[in-house]
């Protein structure tokens, strides 16, 4: 996480934006933390972090793609997460903007926030552990440390429950995750979906590639011949993901996953956003792959409520 903002809440016109360490950022925010903050989230995963910390009522604006919890749809929408309307954002006079680098292209939002001296935190989690760290960081910034500690501990404990079941499974199928169809993007080793695959009793087909996101081609997917295909196109509505596009590709019908009818359209919001909702997706995936072994598990209370 990085933070850019004004020391001790000096006027935006008084100082330039400064990069400071997370620890100093929390000190600078203590004065804000004594009152309700005007928060803006410009990424769906950040909006979900806010919700899990019980701070939804402090949001005054969100990006167009933030859709959970449902109450945020009534807030001012500031444009797509890759093209935020900074004039509209600044007009809402936020105390803190929750930005992200989870998708290539979001850098320009950070640059615009810096140029306008608008206080902001930047989250960029690539692992399940880093999501827990983001909960802690946001909790400290908004003075709800205790709540953040409770949620992050319950989140991490549930990951361990899933992992303990996965360790008992001998045959772990390979999973091809399709994040984008043209050009083809899929998660690599340094990504939460490699972890999600593992704790669900599977293996990410591209876990050998030391990247968070891998641009590849269909011939490589065919060569690797996955046991399952999981389609979760980033930013695309569930009902608009089209398996027919994939099935028309060369040699698609020869794949193990297709022959065994193990192609699934998965919810983007459960697999493509770095928030605690990923473990809801992990349980769903686990019960697809190994229904007997994971059938007894229920969602943790903070997700189920």
ChimeraX attribute file (.defattr): number of C-alpha atoms within 10 A of each C-alpha:
attribute: neighborCount
match mode: 1-to-1
recipient: residues
	/A:1	17
	/A:2	16
	/A:3	23
	/A:4	24
	/A:5	27
	/A:6	24
	/A:7	17
	/A:8	13
	/A:9	16
	/A:10	10
	/A:11	12
	/A:12	14
	/A:13	10
	/A:14	10
	/A:15	13
	/A:16	16
	/A:17	21
	/A:18	14
	/A:19	14
	/A:20	16
	/A:21	12
	/A:22	17
	/A:23	12
	/A:24	12
	/A:25	24
	/A:26	21
	/A:27	15
	/A:28	18
	/A:29	22
	/A:30	16
	/A:31	12
	/A:32	19
	/A:33	18
	/A:34	10
	/A:35	10
	/A:36	14
	/A:37	18
	/A:38	17
	/A:39	25
	/A:40	30
	/A:41	29
	/A:42	29
	/A:43	26
	/A:44	24
	/A:45	27
	/A:46	25
	/A:47	28
	/A:48	24
	/A:49	25
	/A:50	25
	/A:51	17
	/A:52	20
	/A:53	22
	/A:54	14
	/A:55	18
	/A:56	17
	/A:57	14
	/A:58	15
	/A:59	22
	/A:60	20
	/A:61	25
	/A:62	30
	/A:63	26
	/A:64	21
	/A:65	19
	/A:66	23
	/A:67	17
	/A:68	14
	/A:69	14
	/A:70	8
	/A:71	10
	/A:72	22
	/A:73	16
	/A:74	11
	/A:75	14
	/A:76	17
	/A:77	22
	/A:78	21
	/A:79	17
	/A:80	16
	/A:81	23
	/A:82	19
	/A:83	15
	/A:84	21
	/A:85	16
	/A:86	16
	/A:87	10
	/A:88	14
	/A:89	24
	/A:90	15
	/A:91	8
	/A:92	15
	/A:93	14
	/A:94	19
	/A:95	18
	/A:96	22
	/A:97	27
	/A:98	22
	/A:99	28
	/A:100	27
	/A:101	18
	/A:102	19
	/A:103	15
	/A:104	10
	/A:105	12
	/A:106	18
	/A:107	15
	/A:108	14
	/A:109	20
	/A:110	19
	/A:111	11
	/A:112	14
	/A:113	20
	/A:114	18
	/A:115	11
	/A:116	16
	/A:117	21
	/A:118	24
	/A:119	23
	/A:120	26
	/A:121	21
	/A:122	19
	/A:123	24
	/A:124	16
	/A:125	21
	/A:126	18
	/A:127	20
	/A:128	23
	/A:129	14
	/A:130	17
	/A:131	24
	/A:132	23
	/A:133	18
	/A:134	23
	/A:135	25
	/A:136	22
	/A:137	23
	/A:138	22
	/A:139	23
	/A:140	23
	/A:141	23
	/A:142	25
	/A:143	20
	/A:144	18
	/A:145	17
	/A:146	13
	/A:147	16
	/A:148	25
	/A:149	18
	/A:150	13
	/A:151	22
	/A:152	23
	/A:153	12
	/A:154	17
	/A:155	23
	/A:156	16
	/A:157	13
	/A:158	18
	/A:159	20
	/A:160	13
	/A:161	12
	/A:162	21
	/A:163	17
	/A:164	13
	/A:165	16
	/A:166	22
	/A:167	13
	/A:168	10
	/A:169	13
	/A:170	8
	/A:171	10
	/A:172	18
	/A:173	18
	/A:174	22
	/A:175	26
	/A:176	24
	/A:177	27
	/A:178	20
	/A:179	24
	/A:180	16
	/A:181	18
	/A:182	10
	/A:183	11
	/A:184	14
	/A:185	18
	/A:186	27
	/A:187	25
	/A:188	22
	/A:189	21
	/A:190	17
	/A:191	21
	/A:192	24
	/A:193	28
	/A:194	25
	/A:195	21
	/A:196	26
	/A:197	25
	/A:198	22
	/A:199	24
	/A:200	30
	/A:201	29
	/A:202	24
	/A:203	23
	/A:204	25
	/A:205	25
	/A:206	24
	/A:207	20
	/A:208	11
	/A:209	13
	/A:210	13
	/A:211	15
	/A:212	18
	/A:213	19
	/A:214	16
	/A:215	14
	/A:216	14
	/A:217	14
	/A:218	17
	/A:219	13
	/A:220	10
	/A:221	18
	/A:222	17
	/A:223	10
	/A:224	14
	/A:225	20
	/A:226	22
	/A:227	22
	/A:228	25
	/A:229	25
	/A:230	19
	/A:231	25
	/A:232	25
	/A:233	25
	/A:234	20
	/A:235	15
	/A:236	15
	/A:237	12
	/A:238	16
	/A:239	8
	/A:240	9
	/A:241	18
	/A:242	13
	/A:243	14
	/A:244	8
	/A:245	9
	/A:246	16
	/A:247	14
	/A:248	10
	/A:249	12
	/A:250	11
	/A:251	12
	/A:252	18
	/A:253	14
	/A:254	11
	/A:255	21
	/A:256	17
	/A:257	21
	/A:258	18
	/A:259	12
	/A:260	10
	/A:261	12
	/A:262	17
	/A:263	20
	/A:264	17
	/A:265	18
	/A:266	21
	/A:267	19
	/A:268	19
	/A:269	24
	/A:270	19
	/A:271	25
	/A:272	23
	/A:273	22
	/A:274	28
	/A:275	26
	/A:276	23
	/A:277	19
	/A:278	21
	/A:279	24
	/A:280	17
	/A:281	21
	/A:282	23
	/A:283	23
	/A:284	18
	/A:285	24
	/A:286	26
	/A:287	18
	/A:288	15
	/A:289	20
	/A:290	17
	/A:291	13
	/A:292	10
	/A:293	16
	/A:294	20
	/A:295	13
	/A:296	8
	/A:297	14
	/A:298	12
	/A:299	13
	/A:300	15
	/A:301	10
	/A:302	13
	/A:303	15
	/A:304	8
	/A:305	6
